[in-house]
Amino acid sequence: MRVILLGDSLFARHEGLNEPRINHVLHERFPDLEIANQSICGINSGAMLALLGDLVFKQPRADQLFIMVGVNDAAQHKLVPLDQYRRNIESIVSAVVCFYPKTRTVLVSGPAVDEEKQRVRRNAELAKYAKVLEETAKKYQCAYADFFEAMMRQGGLSQLCRGELNDGLHFGGAGYELLGKKLAEWLPEKGLKR
């Protein structure tokens, strides 16, 4: 089974490994999973839309596509208004489902943050961007993985959001384990070789 991960630094960061940390976590659960990680640090929904052809459509076809974008859109210092974010996300999803009609698309909400350390993102605002993803998933009949809610439910955001940068956003092992668990819910066991 082949998956494409399309997102920002949260999918792209290595966190001390030789590959993106999320790739490593998924390979621990699914050793035969083929992963094309097309994520770019700092990307927002507008840039993702502009680069979609190179990031997704020029890649070999995948069985599943995970899209995680919004945490940079919601940042106070580079805010993309919610209405524009919605238009960007709908354009991305519309293009993907038309180009890859048999590929399952999973929209993944951004994370919650540790507000004690994170100065330009607030959970109340991030929840609004997550809601847009959820509504878009429903509208286009895609899957939705609510990572934001999973983090809030688990609690201990100061621990979950502690990574090499220790900035309240970019997480390390605990956060990636939870993210991997959330993504694994959408990876069918029968489609993977063991």
C-alpha atoms as one frame of an Amber mdcrd trajectory, in Angstrom:
protein
   0.000   0.000   0.000   1.263   3.457  -0.927   0.409   6.678   0.879   1.245
  10.313   0.285   1.676  12.610   3.270   1.064  16.224   2.312   1.501  18.839
   4.977   3.677  21.312   6.805   6.558  20.935   9.258   4.536  18.613  11.469
   4.692  15.950   8.751   8.150  17.041   7.518  10.266  17.333  10.696  12.823
  14.643  11.451  13.143  15.314  15.202  16.592  13.723  15.400  15.978  10.904
  12.919  17.212  10.369   9.347  13.668  10.520   7.984  10.526  12.417   8.883
   9.451  11.336  12.344   5.920  10.493  11.176   7.337   8.152   8.502   9.309
   6.360  11.211   6.278   6.022  13.490   4.111   4.655  10.675   6.820   2.216
   9.552   7.032   0.846  13.108   3.340  -0.059  12.870   3.272  -0.940   9.157
   6.764  -2.016   7.980   5.702  -2.552   4.349   3.890   0.755   3.959   5.300
   2.811   1.089   5.341   6.475   2.106   5.890   9.492  -0.135   6.236  12.419
   2.265   5.658  15.567   0.198   5.484  17.962   3.139   7.140  21.378   3.284
   8.025  23.279   6.447   6.130  26.552   6.715   3.600  25.790   3.979   0.078
  27.142   4.275  -3.058  26.260   2.338  -2.480  28.847  -0.407   1.063  27.665
  -1.113  -0.090  24.039  -1.002  -2.758  24.802  -3.576  -0.211  26.545  -5.816
   2.230  23.615  -5.555  -0.336  20.801  -5.694   0.663  19.707  -9.199   4.281
  19.099  -8.197   3.562  17.746  -4.731   0.820  15.278  -5.628  -0.106  14.959
  -9.288   3.429  14.309 -10.543   3.852  11.504  -8.010   2.996   7.865  -8.674
  -0.619   7.193  -7.732  -1.207   6.400  -4.072  -3.840   4.320  -2.314  -4.321
   7.012   0.303  -3.505  10.679   0.682  -3.228  12.363   4.081  -3.467  16.170
   4.032  -2.557  18.189   7.130  -2.491  21.960   6.658  -3.805  24.869   8.674
  -1.459  25.458  11.579   0.450  28.094   9.581  -2.776  29.592   8.228  -3.920
  30.171  11.824  -0.661  31.798  13.003  -1.227  35.412  14.083   1.838  36.728
  12.255   0.842  35.233   8.876  -2.889  34.780   9.282  -4.908  33.453   6.343
  -8.527  34.490   7.004 -10.858  31.579   7.686 -12.953  32.198   4.551  -9.828
  32.169   2.353  -8.585  29.044   4.126 -11.922  27.353   3.383 -11.668  28.268
  -0.321  -8.082  26.997  -0.472  -8.933  23.701   1.234 -11.979  23.135  -0.951
  -9.882  23.804  -4.073  -7.199  21.359  -2.901  -9.690  18.621  -2.040 -11.751
  19.173  -5.189  -8.650  18.813  -7.367  -7.447  15.722  -5.504 -10.754  13.849
  -5.616 -11.162  14.640  -9.326  -7.609  13.628 -10.213  -7.498  10.591  -7.890
 -11.126   9.398  -7.628 -10.156   5.977  -6.220  -7.639   7.282  -3.708  -8.948
   7.722  -0.173  -8.251  11.264   0.967  -7.953  11.838   4.706  -7.985  15.410
   6.000  -6.028  15.630   9.257  -6.640  18.542  11.597  -3.661  20.437  12.916
  -2.583  19.903  16.507  -3.447  21.673  19.699  -0.568  23.748  21.081   0.970
  24.395  24.485  -0.108  28.004  24.912   2.446  28.560  27.671   5.197  28.361
  25.048   3.459  29.003  21.714   3.037  32.751  21.257   1.473  33.077  17.770
  -1.140  30.309  17.798  -4.091  29.793  20.130  -6.155  26.641  20.546  -9.461
  28.497  20.198  -8.355  29.732  16.755  -6.856  26.372  15.730 -10.193  24.725
  16.576 -11.909  26.950  13.985  -9.476  25.836  11.261  -9.971  22.205  12.289
 -13.739  22.686  11.961 -13.294  23.924   8.369 -11.351  20.732   7.571 -14.068
  18.604   9.131 -16.802  20.392   7.166 -14.806  20.102   3.932 -14.264  16.382
   4.506 -17.993  15.910   4.925 -18.817  18.026   1.850 -16.419  16.087  -0.404
 -16.998  12.696   1.245 -13.428  12.381   2.468 -12.256  10.913   5.738 -11.431
  13.198   8.660  -8.856  12.532  11.384  -9.357  14.905  14.304  -5.832  15.134
  15.684  -6.634  18.417  17.472  -9.393  16.773  19.497  -7.237  13.699  20.181
  -4.560  15.940  21.713  -7.089  17.898  23.761  -8.690  14.677  24.996  -5.356
  13.128  25.963  -4.260  16.299  27.764  -0.751  17.028  28.951  -0.115  19.434
  26.082   3.172  20.609  27.602   4.490  17.034  27.249   2.810  16.258  23.903
   4.115  19.485  22.338   7.703  19.088  23.521  10.087  18.494  20.635  13.569
  19.642  19.684  12.390  23.229  19.192  10.407  23.187  22.455   8.179  25.967
  21.106   4.799  24.582  22.136   3.959  23.557  18.560   6.592  21.217  17.102
   6.266  18.018  19.049   8.596  15.105  19.681   8.092  11.434  20.434   4.859
  11.607  22.452   3.114  13.856  19.931   4.232  11.763  16.971   3.069   8.563
  18.641  -0.401  10.071  19.030  -0.365  11.381  15.447   0.725   7.966  14.161
  -2.078   6.302  16.115  -4.587   8.745  14.581  -3.334   8.120  11.017  -3.231
   4.355  11.589  -6.986   4.400  12.170  -7.320   5.095   8.429  -4.826   2.485
   7.225  -6.584  -0.822   6.596  -4.670  -3.776   7.985  -5.729  -6.016   5.102
  -4.186  -3.655   2.538  -0.747  -3.947   4.107   1.676  -6.810   3.783   3.022
  -8.145   7.022
